[in-house]
Amino acid sequence: MIRRNILKDLLAHLDEPEITLITGPRQVGKTTLMRMMAESLVGKGCPVMFLQLDNEADYLVVASQAALLENINRETGNRKAYIFIDEIQLKENAGHFMKGLYDMHLPVKFILSGSGSLELRASLQESMAGRKRVFEVMPVSFFEFADFRTGYKHAGHLDSFLMNDLPGALGLLNEYLNFGGYPRVITASSVHEKMDVINEIYQSYMTRDIHSLLKGHGPEVYGRMISLLAAQTGEMINLSGLSNETNAALPTIRKYLWYAERTWFLKMIPPLHGNKIKEITKSPVVYFVDHGMRNFAIRMFGNIHNHRDQGFIFQNLVCTMLLDTLQRHIYDLHFWRTINKAEVDFVIERYENPLPVEVKYTTLKKPEVTRSLRSFIDHYHPTDAWVVNLSYSGKLTIDATTVHFIPFFRLQSYLEELRTEPERLFRLSEKEVVYRLMQPQNHSKLQKRDLYSKN
């Protein structure tokens, strides 16, 4: 069993009255997490009902609100009960159905799971505002994978173990970059079995999620677009090029990109632009939620040997790690490029102090700062900059900027500090709040809103 870090947050939310809604791509382990939550409750003697709506008998239980309530009363009596409903997207008008139940103020806690159905998400957002908390489950992270592969012998100090065994760390990295983070792929015992599993997941996504969205029109165009984007990971999207290569109109390509992002297949990172005359301001860069799926889309699953391609997938890995941290906070992720071709892979936009992150798929022996990163530092004067690489750990100072060289296996500890930063920043006295708001560089609506709301 692969231990998922999000389980702790899910268990903690069982004590809250809101509906717990677990979403994410297909086959990332949502049902497994729900069963682990249910087992924990059963172990405490709590009444639990578990319904899977892809089972006909369970589907009949939720045929109506009255039918469900009758079954709950029969199974649990008047005690507080925990009702798990898996695959809630299969229920017609799921949002209105659950809103009505929640508003009855029953002694019941609902825990739901649903796949990347756009219709489901729209229905739940509209009908259940203020009644739910959403938990997004993504493919297994590198650190969850490495903990699993090492038998959890080094849980809690995995980065120290990997730092002392660089060949082992690079071996784990190579496996993860090739096969990705879908649980069934990780636990498959052979490359052939991994290939069968990823093919099943990919085809399920195309035939169930995408085919239903497109209403049967153009799935081959969508698949072609995904393959083209997979070959351009880490590069700016050329919409005209995609339109020409797929023989599809630009509005169609834009719609398909929107679908791909909303179904958790890929993520588009927008550019950072403070000086619009000198910086790229429009074209986003594309990354994939799971690089195993990305590799499969271009028929390179388990067969990544080219150093350049490995570099882009490593960059994709860092992107997913950054997004996992930032999605729970007010920070945004960008990239930075100028018309003079200076570029920084990622920029974490946080108040008046952006954090540039360069990714180097190389075993650095000493601190090396590129001309592009120096250019960013000269332009924005950040307090810190990160250079994520394979092996080197250290620091150097450029003007007032501290450049941190971070081996990939230590990135998680840096991200943990980043997670707590908003809380530290908001622990300000009233005088400090007023002073910060008066500074010209702090006049963004986002920062004013957050500083006022917290104080």
C-alpha positions, -999 to 999 in steps of 0.1 A, spaced: 0 0 0 14 34 -10 10 59 18 -5 92 7 3 124 25 -31 138 19 -47 111 40 -38 130 72 -58 161 60 -87 139 49 -89 122 83 -88 156 101 -117 168 80 -139 140 92 -146 161 123 -159 191 102 -196 194 92 -189 203 56 -191 176 29 -156 162 21 -153 161 -17 -123 141 -31 -116 148 -67 -88 142 -92 -79 122 -123 -90 86 -127 -70 58 -111 -50 80 -87 -63 62 -56 -94 82 -45 -114 50 -37 -84 35 -18 -82 67 3 -119 66 10 -117 29 21 -88 38 44 -109 66 60 -138 42 64 -116 16 81 -103 42 105 -138 51 115 -149 15 118 -119 9 141 -133 36 164 -168 20 164 -184 47 142 -214 38 119 -202 38 83 -220 32 50 -199 28 18 -217 31 -16 -201 27 -50 -223 42 -77 -208 20 -104 -224 -9 -86 -261 -12 -96 -274 -22 -62 -256 8 -46 -269 31 -73 -304 22 -64 -298 33 -28 -293 69 -40 -323 67 -65 -338 95 -44 -331 114 -12 -359 95 6 -344 62 -5 -310 71 8 -323 84 41 -343 53 46 -312 31 41 -291 53 64 -317 51 92 -320 13 88 -282 8 88 -272 34 115 -302 44 135 -301 78 150 -264 78 157 -240 101 138 -230 82 107 -204 86 80 -217 81 45 -191 74 17 -203 78 -19 -178 68 -45 -181 79 -82 -207 106 -73 -204 120 -109 -226 90 -119 -256 105 -100 -277 128 -121 -279 163 -107 -254 154 -80 -249 189 -68 -286 196 -61 -290 161 -47 -263 166 -21 -273 202 -14 -307 191 -3 -293 164 20 -268 188 36 -295 214 42 -315 190 62 -289 192 90 -288 155 95 -265 138 120 -246 126 90 -212 133 75 -209 129 38 -176 119 21 -178 119 -17 -154 111 -46 -157 121 -82 -135 119 -113 -126 148 -136 -161 153 -150 -165 190 -159 -203 187 -156 -199 173 -121 -175 201 -110 -198 228 -124 -228 213 -107 -211 209 -73 -196 244 -74 -229 260 -81 -251 240 -58 -228 233 -29 -210 266 -23 -201 269 14 -212 233 20 -181 214 9 -143 213 10 -125 200 -20 -94 178 -18 -76 172 -50 -57 139 -52 -30 138 -78 -7 110 -89 18 97 -63 46 123 -58 83 114 -61 88 115 -23 57 92 -17 71 69 -44 106 69 -29 93 62 6 73 33 -9 103 19 -28 125 20 2 100 2 24 93 33 46 126 25 64 136 62 61 102 79 66 106 113 81 143 116 70 141 104 34 161 134 21 190 126 44 191 90 33 190 100 -4 217 126 1 240 98 14 232 75 -14 233 96 -46 234 66 -70 203 51 -53 186 85 -54 193 89 -91 181 53 -97 147 61 -81 145 94 -100 151 76 -133 124 51 -126 99 78 -116 107 100 -146 102 70 -169 70 56 -155 53 84 -135 31 83 -104 -1 63 -111 -4 39 -82 -12 8 -103 18 16 -126 41 19 -96 30 -14 -80 30 -34 -113 57 -60 -112 71 -58 -148 75 -32 -175 50 -52 -197 24 -49 -169 32 -12 -164 26 -7 -201 -7 -25 -200 -19 -4 -170 -9 30 -184 -26 21 -217 -58 12 -198 -57 45 -179 -50 65 -211 -77 48 -231 -102 52 -202 -95 89 -201 -99 93 -238 -130 71 -242 -149 82 -210 -139 117 -201 -129 132 -234 -154 113 -257 -183 125 -235 -170 161 -234 -166 162 -272 -199 144 -278 -182 120 -302 -167 148 -323 -130 151 -329 -114 127 -303 -86 119 -328 -78 156 -331 -77 159 -293 -54 129 -291 -31 144 -318 -29 177 -299 -19 158 -267 8 140 -285 22 172 -300 21 189 -266 39 160 -250 68 165 -274 69 202 -264 69 198 -226 85 229 -211 82 249 -242 58 278 -250 26 267 -268 23 277 -304 -14 278 -310 -11 284 -348 14 255 -350 -10 232 -332 -39 243 -354 -19 236 -386 -5 202 -373 -40 190 -363 -59 206 -391 -83 222 -365 -94 257 -361 -78 279 -334 -111 281 -313 -112 243 -313 -75 241 -301 -82 267 -273 -113 247 -262 -94 214 -262 -66 230 -241 -92 241 -216 -106 206 -215 -71 191 -210 -64 214 -180 -98 210 -164 -96 172 -165 -62 173 -147 -42 160 -177 -19 190 -182 -12 224 -167 -4 256 -185 20 280 -168 15 317 -178 44 341 -182 54 367 -156 55 402 -170 65 433 -151 79 451 -182 56 443 -211 80 459 -237 108 435 -229 91 404 -217 70 376 -232 34 383 -221 11 358 -238 21 323 -247 19 298 -217 42 268 -212 27 233 -210 35 206 -184 18 173 -177 2 163 -144 18 129 -148 49 125 -169 44 88 -172 12 96 -191 31 122 -210 57 96 -220 30 72 -231 14 99 -253 46 100 -275 53 63 -272 84 67 -250 69 52 -218 97 35 -199 122 44 -226 135 79 -218 173 79 -225 179 111 -244 195 136 -220 176 166 -234 142 148 -230 152 137 -195 159 173 -187 124 184 -198 108 156 -177 129 166 -147 116 201 -152 81 187 -154 87 169 -120 98 201 -104 67 219 -118 43 193 -103 61 196 -69 58 234 -69 21 232 -80 13 208 -52 25 233 -27 11 264 -43 -24 252 -50 -32 255 -13 -19 291 -11 -24 325 -27 9 323 -46 9 319 -84 34 300 -106 48 316 -137 78 314 -160 99 343 -172 113 350 -207 123 381 -225 124 390 -262 162 388 -258 158 351 -249 167 354 -212 146 328 -193 139 314 -159 120 281 -157 96 291 -129 88 322 -108 67 319 -77 48 352 -75 45 362 -39 37 398 -29 65 421 -39 92 394 -36 92 369 -65 111 337 -61 129 325 -93 134 288 -97 159 274 -122 160 237 -130 192 220 -140 193 183 -149 230 180 -141 253 170 -112 267 204 -103 301 203 -86 301 240 -77 277 269 -77 269 281 -112 245 309 -120 233 314 -156 232 348 -173 194 345 -175 191 341 -137 215 370 -132 193 391 -155 162 383 -135 180 391 -103 191 425 -117 156 432 -129 135 421 -98 160 421 -69 145 390 -51 157 381 -17 161 345 -27 166 323 -58 166 286 -62 186 264 -85 172 228 -83 198 203 -96 207 166 -92 233 168 -65 248 201 -53 238 218 -21 251 253 -13 246 290 -14 261 322 -29 251 358 -28 245 381 -58 240 417 -46 212 413 -20 199 379 -34 208 346 -18 210 318 -44 202 284 -29 214 253 -48 190 226 -39 194 189 -48 161 175 -60 158 152 -30 159 182 -6 133 203 -24 105 190 -2 120 206 29 123 239 11 87 236 0 76 229 35 90 262 46 72 279 17 39 264 29 42 281 62 54 314 48 19 331 44 12 324 81 44 341 91 38 370 68 3 376 82 15 377 118 20 414 115 12 443 138 -14 469 127 14 494 122 33 470 99 2 463 79 -5 499 72 32 505 64 33 477 38 0 488 22 14 523 17 44 510 -3 38 515 -40 50 480 -49 23 466 -27 -7 481 -44 -20 449 -60 -56 441 -52 -47 406 -42 -23 417 -14 -45 445 -1 -74 420 1 -54 395 20 -37 419 44 -70 436 52 -89 403 56 -63 389 80 -61 420 101 
